[in-house]
Amino acid sequence: MPTTITVRCKCGELLRVDQQGAGERLKCRRCGRSGEVRHSHRTIETRASDAHRRSARKAESHFASDFVTSLADLKYRIRQQLRQRVALWMDTPRQRNAGHLRRSKVAATPLVSAVSIASWAYLAAACLIAVMVWGFGDRWWPATILLFIGRWIFLLPLVVLVPAAALLRRTLLLPLALSALVVIGPIMGFRTGWRSWLPHQSEMRFRVVTFNTDGGEQVAQMLPVLLTEWQPDVVAFQECGESLIEATRHVDGWYHHDVRALCLLSRYPIRGVSVMNRDALERVKEDEVAGIGGSGDVASYVIQTPRGSISFTNLHLETPRKGLEGLLGAFDVRRLEQNTQLRNIESSLARRSIGSGDGPIPLLLAGDFNTPVESRIFQEHWGDLTDAFSHTGFGLGMTRYNGWIRVRIDHVLTGDTWHADRTEVGPDLGSDHRPVIVDLTLDRSM
């Protein structure tokens, strides 16, 4: 409450006096007039109280006004932020803020344009390579080269393009992801093995191991250990050297057979053996295209199992290396094409010697086909059979290692009466190939 009284003189001058000075005479400093201050205590209190209430109401009014203004400002700011975020998501030119304008300037730089063109071109190239591998492999020599090189090299552009897209334009990560899927899937041959998850009933389980031993010196020394580890029913070796042939002949409790560079071990009796006639292939070595192939080996067996007889074939077909070496050495395309033609003839002869697999005896084939599943030769002569790894293997399943080259050319193929449960590629055992281990079951309908 104020402790002074304000008095206005007739000249307009405001005079102040203490409340206790009521009744005293007061002289104006401007005009010189004087007069008595006449205010009761009640009047002073009332006037002071009224002045205090007016001041309080004025303060409340200012506070309410400031609060409403703050709320309106907060609402405006929130609305602006929402508009900016919607504009960023919709990317509409009309709603771009300063940050969007700066981003559009960056997007117009030559570097970003180059990364964009390279990303979409990489996707188109990956699709084209996939078509060439599956549609023209072993039919057109450039596609044949794609079959047998290390196809992982087609992932290398991602090392540069992915970081560049992440820094400059993230929307380019989508075509790059699609490109990676095309390379890993159709080109490199990645398999999920989802069929192995399906339930299946059977009356006989059978394990097959096929392995190109590259001479087999190391395998011969550890053969009993490998048989204990693998627990196979049949083992098919290719490129058996003298030491491995001798080792297979002296394994206790196993039936064995060897012919040329093929060796077979079986837990069950071998009732019949037939070897493919190679006369036509031997004559190739004497004509004008000598040295391009003609060394394929095929041996078929009838094995007596507890569930009856099965037909099992151990084979090693001609390598494309002889044709590829001619291309790399002197760019001799004709030599590569002749080698490919011979491999086609050899696969045809091998398939005719084995049979169609529609007979009453369940059919199994294992060995080094020297041909990936994408090859047109493989599709035409072996495509009606089931490739175990393609159905139940997980990953890339590479079986041939030669420097930077990785390719899956060792296979286990089955007829309709077999069901592949699991397929695994084994570790390095001193060869440029890896063993393939397949668990099979024989259908009840047999």
Secondary structure, 3 states (H helix, E strand, C coil): CCCEEEEECCCCCEEEEEHHHCCCEEECCCCCCEEECCCCHHHHHHHHHHHHHHHHHHHHHHHHHHHHHHHHHHHHHHHHHHHHHHHHHHCCHHHCCHHHHHHHHHHCCHHHHHHHHHHHHHHHHHHHHHHHHHHHCCCCHHHHHHHHCCHHHHHCHHHHHHHHHHHHCHHHHHHHHHHHHHHHHHHCCCECCHHHHCCCCCCEEEEEEEEEEEECHHHHHCHHHHHHHHCCCEEEEEEECHHHHHHHHCCCCCEEEEECCEEEEECCCEEEEEECCCHHHHHHCCCCCCCCCCCCEEEEEEEEECCEEEEEEEEECCCCHHHHHHHHHHCCHHHHHHHHHHHHHHHHHHHHHHCCCCCCCCEEEEEECCCCCCCHHHHHHHCCCEEHHHHHCCECCCCEEECCEEECCEEEEECCCEEEEEEEECCCCCCCECCEEEEEEECCCC
